[in-house]
Amino acid sequence: MPLVALLVALFMLYGCGPSRQEPVEQPETRNSPPATQKAQPKSKPAPFVPKPIRISAAGAVDFDINWPPRSLTPSKPSRRSLLTGQLLLRGDTSQKTDPRIFITLVLTRPHTTDADREFWNSETTFRQYKNWMPYVRGRDADEGQWLWPNLACLFKARGTERVERYGGWDRGHKADNDFGGVLIRKYDASGATESGKPLVSGDWRAVGDNDAGLFNVAHSAESNTFTLHPGDIDRPCRGRARVWFIYGDFMTWRPPWKYASGPMKGRPLKKEYAGGIIAQFRIDWTCAPGRPFEFTVTPETPRDDTGFDWIKWVARKTEWDTPIARPRLTDHIK
């Protein structure tokens, strides 16, 4: 009996304990996650939504122009911008029965040294073409050297090509598409119903010099001034407009590269995304009797095209036609 009792005791001591080959569960430490918790995948940051800019009576909204166009970000660009722009906005309530809103775009080349010319060229070059500098149209009249493009001539949609403007007939695309255009659509306060025909222009002039020619250096260009008539202000009024700045080249062409960022990242470029829409804004306004216009301007990242037939507007079907591109500068019905 004592021997049997000893064997039973030894069995209870070693047989019921944990095996040496089995891992012993370690106690949880302060830094170790609970056993049931799984690693959470990293969530994508929410898209940046720019803050609306509020303007009373009159003011300006600054923006950057780059190639290819980039989505809006909360931080400053990591590199120099090709151009900077200003959306000039002014309300006039001097006539109660006919208040008016004036909109103008001003584009400026901020860097103008000789080294900046190389930067401009490197940023505006086409990746599929090499050594294209000898074919740049802007030339110095005396030495034939490449010159800063006159911005007014660069964006003009009308005028004699190679004389009053750089743009002209594109034999590959069979269209006149070398121009910068401004388009404005007027809506009701909800933005659902468009009021009248869109306002549009491709006429530009050098700031401070209306007669700057093809071989003159002009680092800024100003669009026509557009006029909106929101209606009688004897009672409170509200309204909305959208403003686009586009560059017509490549509107219907799908180039071999894609957007670096933004809503079209990783997707083929659609009509007007290939350099068409450069900047887009939404303008909301309110006005009350005895008070100035109050504007709210929101920069937008384009997610659709303008819906405007730019090639039809230029009205140039063959190389021998003259571009028409008639501007429409007011919503006032005559």
Phi, psi and omega in degrees: 000314178301323180293318179297317180297322180294318179295319179297319180296319179294322179296318180294327183285316186256328184286328183267353181278174180291144179289147179293334180279342181276136180292139178270128183295127181274144178292147179290138176262174183294329185266349183273139180287157176300153185298329183274350183275132179255151179294129182274135178294148180291130180274147179286141179295147179295144179300144182288130176245110183295149178284138176298146180256123184262134182228133176252122177072301183202152179175185183224148176240122181273147175207164181252152177235124181225164176231127353290163179303146182242155177290158180291139180227156181285343183257168178288154179302146181284348179224171180294144177277146177298312179221159168244151182231161174225129171264110182267131186226133180211136176251143180234115180247020182294332176250109186298325182276351182213064176291155185222153175237128182248134182230130179221147173248136175235128180245137186224138172271110189282339185241122192228024177272173179298322179295328179292336177296321177294321177298315179301315181295317182294330182276335183256004181288163177257129188294334183273355179242142179241151177054049183270354183303321181298345184258004178295136189281332182287112185233148172286131187295331184272307188256354179071018179277155179297136184239156172306130176295134172292117187299323179297317178290331181292325186260351183297139177260342181242167179107167180291124182293146182067001178238306179257346181211158177279327186293167180183198184284127177265108184292330180291316182265353181054052179202158173263105188227012177267084179197161173251131182236150174244129181235135179229129175244134182256135183231173169283180186298331181281342183081007183269329185244123178278141182252112177073188180278153178293149174269142186205148175199148173232025179264133181223153175222152177290135181296123179083355180210096183290342187254016180300129186260187186299325184259010176268144176277120177223114185267007178215153180217144182236135179279175168298162174264127180263148182235125175250143178244099184284346178115177182301136180254022172292345174226158181301141179228153178222152178194176182212150174215155172238141183237132176238140165246124184235159167240123194292333184299141178070020182300324182245011182257141178255101183288169185284352179249170184236170177302138178287331182203179176096188187293341182261012183301130177078005180242151178299145180290136179261178179305130178075355174274342181276055180098358181292295182273116179263322179211148182215140182221151169246132180241121173250138180225152172226152178209137179232155180305132179076007182236153176284167174297140172246120184251147169233114184252126181240113172295141183233147170270121185300136175235005178201167179278177185284341184076013182251136181273090185292321182293321176294324180295320177297328175058049176232106187267335180225169181297335184269355178283159174261129180296133181267296175046055182294129178283148171236107193255356182214152176266005181286124181277122180259000000 
